[in-house]
Amino acid sequence: MARVKVRSKKHALEILSEMLAETLPPDPESADRLSLTNAVMEALVQREKLGGTGLGDGIALPHGALPQAQQMAGAVITLQQAVDYETPDGEPVDLIIALIAPAPAMDEHREMLALTSRVLSSHTGKCPLRSALSSKELHAALACVDEALAAESGIAEAG
């Protein structure tokens, strides 16, 4: 979602939790999506308690793991106005990419997280995520990031 209006870091995580819950299979023990959204939110918040997921340079990469997740899934929002996210550089965040992985987390999920962090830190200028004004433009920018991830992954595998 592009140019989302949020009040706080918590509000941003709530929106991302709703988006991620939509990617997960329904919970057979609960007919409503709210419990799944709450489970995603709890996973993200618990990870934040271990250490902030703000990367700096206006970017955050919140992540968590859930048994309900069958594969890694992600959600992206750009913000109308940056919010405080307790980043290492003290800068507010306006680009948030959230990831949810199956629990327990596997090495491949940790590697994907590290790779995503590296690519975001080095390719945000080349992939116009921040300037996307619509979901369509954001999808195009994400395709650029995806290509960068694939290229970086190929380099990592070769090295």
Number of C-alpha atoms within 10 A of each C-alpha: 19 21 19 15 15 18 12 13 17 14 13 19 20 20 19 26 26 18 20 22 25 13 16 20 12 15 12 7 7 10 10 11 16 13 15 23 21 15 17 29 23 18 18 24 18 14 16 15 9 8 9 16 22 24 22 18 18 21 25 24 20 23 22 22 23 21 11 18 18 14 14 19 17 17 18 22 23 27 19 15 14 19 21 15 23 18 18 12 11 13 18 20 23 21 25 23 18 21 24 28 22 17 15 11 15 11 9 10 19 12 12 15 18 12 18 21 18 14 19 24 15 12 15 17 11 12 21 16 24 21 14 18 15 13 15 12 17 23 16 16 20 16 13 18 21 15 13 20 20 14 13 16 17 11 10 10 8 7 6
